[in-house]
Amino acid sequence: MCFGLMAWSTVAWTTEFERLSDDRVILVADEGTAVGYLVLLVPAAAEDPVDLLRIAVAPEVRRTGVGGQLLTAGLRRCAGRTVLLEVAAGNESAGALYRGFGFEEISRRKGYYAGGEDAVIMRLENAA
Ligand SMILES: CC(C)(COP(=O)(O)OP(=O)(O)OC[C@H]1O[C@@H](n2cnc3c(N)ncnc32)[C@H](O)[C@@H]1OP(=O)(O)O)[C@@H](O)C(=O)NCCC(=O)NCCS
């Protein structure tokens, strides 16, 4: 369980896979069993920003480099593009991961999440 109450339901995952198309990239980190995933929305038009929709790593293998490897592989698929994402303001692990890859905060949505937590919008220009 990676997201607790914010986890995607089976219905949400089914919808995600039904939408699979050229613009949706799902990467799975596999160490004999799935230990992490990354979901990107990559519009065909190069000038449109890529959306990083989700990244998660199984709790038992966190802080061993899996998230970084997924992000590296994902960003390679959209080299040169602008990438946007949204993260809860209190999510220190994800925030640190994203900042380490050069993402910068560009705006906030006040009280966006249930419970009143802010959403932080981050951007990476020129992914590599
Ligand atoms: C965010 C997440 C994907 C990171 O995955 P991970 O495999 O643990 O990340 P890595 O081991 O590759 O860490 C890469 C870097 O990110 C930063 N980082 C990761 N976890 C951190 C933590 N708990 N505290 C501080 N920095 C952290 C560090 O800079 C780290 O480098 P270092 O270990 O050399 O210091 C993982 O914590 C997770 O699945 N969280 C729950 C789901 C989530 O919140 N997803 C993001 C919102 S969509």
The ligand as a Tripos MOL2 file, in Angstrom:
@<TRIPOS>MOLECULE
LIG
   48    50     1     0     0
SMALL
NO_CHARGES

@<TRIPOS>ATOM
      1 C1          8.3300    9.3480   -3.3550 C.3       1 LIG1
      2 C2          8.8130    7.9170   -3.5960 C.3       1 LIG1
      3 C3          8.2690    7.4400   -4.9460 C.3       1 LIG1
      4 C4         10.3650    7.9040   -3.6270 C.3       1 LIG1
      5 O1         10.7800    6.6020   -4.0490 O.3       1 LIG1
      6 P1         12.1730    5.9550   -3.5200 P.3       1 LIG1
      7 O2         12.3990    4.7170   -4.2970 O.co2     1 LIG1
      8 O3         12.1590    5.8450   -2.0480 O.co2     1 LIG1
      9 O4         13.2220    7.0920   -3.9600 O.3       1 LIG1
     10 P2         14.8020    6.9080   -4.1250 P.3       1 LIG1
     11 O5         15.3090    5.8430   -3.2110 O.co2     1 LIG1
     12 O6         15.1030    6.7540   -5.5720 O.co2     1 LIG1
     13 O7         15.3080    8.3310   -3.6030 O.3       1 LIG1
     14 C5         15.8510    9.3010   -4.4950 C.3       1 LIG1
     15 C6         16.0670   10.5960   -3.7210 C.3       1 LIG1
     16 O8         14.8050   11.1630   -3.3430 O.3       1 LIG1
     17 C7         14.9440   11.8060   -2.0690 C.3       1 LIG1
     18 N1         14.1400   11.0880   -1.0800 N.ar      1 LIG1
     19 C8         13.4280    9.9540   -1.2530 C.ar      1 LIG1
     20 N2         12.7880    9.6160   -0.1060 N.ar      1 LIG1
     21 C9         13.1040   10.5650    0.7950 C.ar      1 LIG1
     22 C10        12.7430   10.7830    2.1510 C.ar      1 LIG1
     23 N3         11.9150    9.9410    2.8070 N.pl3     1 LIG1
     24 N4         13.2500   11.8760    2.7860 N.ar      1 LIG1
     25 C11        14.0710   12.7370    2.1580 C.ar      1 LIG1
     26 N5         14.4620   12.5790    0.8550 N.ar      1 LIG1
     27 C12        13.9730   11.5080    0.1890 C.ar      1 LIG1
     28 C13        16.4040   11.7050   -1.6980 C.3       1 LIG1
     29 O9         17.0590   12.8340   -2.2360 O.3       1 LIG1
     30 C14        16.8060   10.4360   -2.4280 C.3       1 LIG1
     31 O10        18.2010   10.3570   -2.6770 O.3       1 LIG1
     32 P3         19.1770    9.7230   -1.5620 P.3       1 LIG1
     33 O11        18.5450    8.4540   -1.0570 O.co2     1 LIG1
     34 O12        20.4540    9.5010   -2.3230 O.co2     1 LIG1
     35 O13        19.2850   10.7670   -0.4940 O.co2     1 LIG1
     36 C15         8.3350    6.9620   -2.4470 C.3       1 LIG1
     37 O14         8.6870    7.5480   -1.1960 O.3       1 LIG1
     38 C16         6.8430    6.6690   -2.4450 C.2       1 LIG1
     39 O15         6.3910    5.7280   -3.1100 O.2       1 LIG1
     40 N6          6.0520    7.4560   -1.6860 N.am      1 LIG1
     41 C17         4.5980    7.2070   -1.6000 C.3       1 LIG1
     42 C18         3.9040    7.5690   -2.8970 C.3       1 LIG1
     43 C19         4.0350    9.0520   -3.2110 C.2       1 LIG1
     44 O16         3.9430    9.8860   -2.3150 O.2       1 LIG1
     45 N7          4.2290    9.3870   -4.5240 N.am      1 LIG1
     46 C20         4.4000   10.7610   -4.9760 C.3       1 LIG1
     47 C21         3.1290   11.5100   -5.1170 C.3       1 LIG1
     48 S1          2.2810   11.1800   -6.6380 S.3       1 LIG1
@<TRIPOS>BOND
     1     1     2 1
     2     2     3 1
     3     2     4 1
     4     2    36 1
     5     4     5 1
     6     5     6 1
     7     6     7 2
     8     6     8 1
     9     6     9 1
    10     9    10 1
    11    10    11 2
    12    10    12 1
    13    10    13 1
    14    13    14 1
    15    14    15 1
    16    15    16 1
    17    15    30 1
    18    16    17 1
    19    17    18 1
    20    17    28 1
    21    18    19 ar
    22    18    27 ar
    23    19    20 ar
    24    20    21 ar
    25    21    22 ar
    26    21    27 ar
    27    22    23 1
    28    22    24 ar
    29    24    25 ar
    30    25    26 ar
    31    26    27 ar
    32    28    29 1
    33    28    30 1
    34    30    31 1
    35    31    32 1
    36    32    33 2
    37    32    34 1
    38    32    35 1
    39    36    37 1
    40    36    38 1
    41    38    39 2
    42    38    40 1
    43    40    41 1
    44    41    42 1
    45    42    43 1
    46    43    44 2
    47    43    45 1
    48    45    46 1
    49    46    47 1
    50    47    48 1
@<TRIPOS>SUBSTRUCTURE
     1 LIG1         1 GROUP 0 **** ****
